[in-house]
Amino acid sequence: MTPEQPRTELDARYSSALNPRPGAQDVTATDWDEAERELRAAEVFWITTVRPDGRLHVTPLIAAWHQGALYFSTGPGEQKAKNLAGNPHCALTTGRNSLSEGLDIVIEGTAERVTDPARQDEVIAAFEAQYGDHVTSPEGPFHGFGDSIRKGNDLLFAVAPGTAYGFGHDGQVFSQTRYTF
């Protein structure tokens, strides 16, 4: 996957631009570079998949932003893996859970399984860089992460964004940015 600069637009309907508050008149779209920095720094993501009967399934996981896609892994018997086998459309979200600061991000796309060993190793290195001792230390909660993927015990997926959203919070000034790829 190659990095791509999306078209970026402020959605004034859901931003402070239409609800005047101090500073709101200057609200602008959040640059994609800032969104990428947040994706690289995030520790917890939430994935939403769709069950065969149409019900949603939401669960937390770790993910790594690498070369224009979010990567995550799951066991082949887990609900999200079963859901993705039938419907690869999903959303991954991350943020700070704060009304006064930060940037919440939603990535919508199609999950694609990564089976190429060279690409797997590249992505495992991205996880190790992002999560450090959580992945690399024998005491880390995700120790063995890379080996589990290499052996096929866990599946690795990539989600390149089709559309992404950034929800900015700065005091009482809010912004909603749409990124179209």
C-alpha positions as CSV (number, residue, x, y, z in Angstrom):
1,M,0.0,0.0,0.0
2,T,1.3,3.4,-0.8
3,P,0.6,6.5,1.3
4,E,-2.0,8.8,-0.3
5,Q,-2.9,12.4,0.6
6,P,-6.7,12.6,0.9
7,R,-9.0,15.4,-0.1
8,T,-9.6,17.2,3.2
9,E,-12.7,19.2,4.0
10,L,-14.2,20.8,7.0
11,D,-17.8,19.8,7.6
12,A,-19.2,23.1,9.0
13,R,-22.5,21.5,9.8
14,Y,-20.9,19.6,12.7
15,S,-18.2,22.1,13.5
16,S,-18.2,25.2,15.7
17,A,-18.1,27.3,12.6
18,L,-22.0,27.3,12.7
19,N,-22.2,27.7,16.5
20,P,-20.3,30.9,17.3
21,R,-18.1,30.6,20.3
22,P,-14.8,32.4,21.0
23,G,-12.3,31.0,18.5
24,A,-14.9,29.2,16.5
25,Q,-14.8,31.7,13.6
26,D,-11.2,30.4,12.9
27,V,-12.0,26.7,12.9
28,T,-10.4,24.9,10.0
29,A,-10.1,21.3,8.8
30,T,-7.5,19.2,10.5
31,D,-4.5,18.4,8.3
32,W,-4.1,14.7,7.4
33,D,-0.5,14.9,8.6
34,E,-1.8,15.6,12.1
35,A,-4.3,12.8,11.9
36,E,-1.5,10.4,10.9
37,R,0.5,11.5,13.9
38,E,-2.4,10.7,16.1
39,L,-2.8,7.2,14.5
40,R,0.9,6.5,15.1
41,A,0.7,7.6,18.7
42,A,-2.6,5.8,19.6
43,E,-2.4,2.8,21.8
44,V,-6.0,1.5,21.8
45,F,-8.4,1.3,18.8
46,W,-11.9,0.0,18.5
47,I,-13.0,-2.1,15.5
48,T,-16.6,-2.3,14.4
49,T,-17.5,-5.3,12.2
50,V,-20.9,-6.6,11.0
51,R,-22.3,-10.0,12.0
52,P,-24.0,-12.1,9.3
53,D,-27.4,-11.1,10.8
54,G,-26.5,-7.4,10.5
55,R,-25.8,-6.8,14.1
56,L,-22.7,-4.8,14.9
57,H,-19.7,-6.2,16.8
58,V,-17.4,-3.7,18.5
59,T,-14.2,-4.6,20.4
60,P,-10.9,-2.9,21.4
61,L,-7.6,-3.9,19.9
62,I,-4.1,-2.7,19.1
63,A,-3.4,-1.5,15.6
64,A,-0.5,0.1,13.8
65,W,-0.6,2.8,11.1
66,H,1.9,1.9,8.4
67,Q,2.3,3.1,4.8
68,G,-1.3,4.3,4.4
69,A,-3.2,1.6,6.2
70,L,-4.2,0.5,9.7
71,Y,-3.1,-3.0,10.6
72,F,-4.5,-5.3,13.3
73,S,-4.5,-9.0,14.1
74,T,-7.1,-11.4,15.4
75,G,-7.4,-15.1,16.0
76,P,-9.2,-17.0,13.2
77,G,-11.9,-18.2,15.6
78,E,-12.7,-14.7,17.0
79,Q,-16.0,-13.0,16.2
80,K,-14.3,-10.2,14.3
81,A,-12.5,-12.7,12.0
82,K,-15.7,-14.5,11.4
83,N,-17.5,-11.3,10.6
84,L,-14.7,-10.1,8.2
85,A,-14.8,-13.4,6.3
86,G,-18.4,-12.7,5.4
87,N,-18.3,-8.9,5.1
88,P,-14.8,-7.2,5.0
89,H,-16.2,-3.7,5.6
90,C,-15.3,-2.3,9.0
91,A,-14.4,0.9,10.9
92,L,-11.5,1.5,13.3
93,T,-11.7,4.3,15.8
94,T,-9.3,5.9,18.3
95,G,-9.3,9.0,20.4
96,R,-8.9,10.5,23.8
97,N,-12.4,10.4,25.2
98,S,-12.3,14.1,26.1
99,L,-14.6,16.9,25.2
100,S,-12.0,19.6,25.7
101,E,-8.9,18.4,23.9
102,G,-7.6,16.0,21.3
103,L,-8.5,14.5,18.0
104,D,-10.8,11.4,17.6
105,I,-10.3,9.5,14.3
106,V,-12.5,7.1,12.4
107,I,-11.2,5.1,9.6
108,E,-13.7,3.4,7.3
109,G,-12.5,0.8,4.8
110,T,-12.3,-2.8,3.7
111,A,-10.1,-5.3,5.7
112,E,-7.7,-7.3,3.5
113,R,-5.8,-10.2,4.9
114,V,-2.0,-9.9,4.8
115,T,-0.3,-13.2,4.0
116,D,2.9,-12.2,2.3
117,P,5.7,-13.0,4.8
118,A,7.9,-9.9,3.8
119,R,4.9,-7.6,4.3
120,Q,4.0,-9.3,7.6
121,D,7.6,-8.7,8.9
122,E,7.4,-5.1,7.9
123,V,4.1,-4.6,9.7
124,I,5.3,-6.6,12.8
125,A,8.2,-4.1,12.9
126,A,5.7,-1.2,12.8
127,F,3.9,-2.8,15.8
128,E,7.1,-3.2,17.7
129,A,8.0,0.5,17.0
130,Q,4.6,1.7,18.1
131,Y,4.1,-0.6,21.1
132,G,7.7,-1.2,22.3
133,D,7.9,-3.4,25.3
134,H,4.2,-4.3,25.2
135,V,5.1,-6.4,22.1
136,T,8.9,-7.1,22.5
137,S,9.4,-7.8,26.2
138,P,8.7,-11.3,27.5
139,E,6.7,-9.6,30.2
140,G,4.7,-7.6,27.7
141,P,1.0,-8.4,27.3
142,F,1.4,-8.9,23.5
143,H,4.7,-10.8,23.6
144,G,4.8,-13.4,20.8
145,F,2.7,-11.2,18.6
146,G,5.0,-11.5,15.6
147,D,5.6,-15.2,15.9
148,S,1.9,-15.9,16.2
149,I,1.3,-14.1,12.9
150,R,4.2,-15.8,11.2
151,K,3.0,-19.2,12.3
152,G,-0.6,-18.4,11.1
153,N,-2.0,-18.7,14.6
154,D,-3.3,-15.1,14.3
155,L,-4.5,-13.4,11.1
156,L,-3.1,-10.0,10.0
157,F,-5.4,-7.5,8.3
158,A,-4.9,-4.2,6.6
159,V,-7.5,-1.5,6.3
160,A,-6.7,1.3,3.9
161,P,-9.1,4.2,4.5
162,G,-11.8,4.8,1.9
163,T,-13.1,7.6,4.1
164,A,-11.8,8.9,7.4
165,Y,-13.1,11.5,9.9
166,G,-11.3,13.7,12.4
167,F,-13.2,15.1,15.3
168,G,-11.2,17.9,16.9
169,H,-11.7,19.2,20.4
170,D,-10.0,22.4,21.6
171,G,-11.8,23.9,24.6
172,Q,-15.2,24.8,23.4
173,V,-14.2,24.7,19.7
174,F,-15.1,21.6,17.7
175,S,-14.3,20.6,14.2
176,Q,-15.3,17.7,12.0
177,T,-13.0,16.9,9.1
178,R,-13.7,14.5,6.3
179,Y,-10.8,12.8,4.5
180,T,-11.7,11.3,1.2
181,F,-9.2,8.9,-0.4
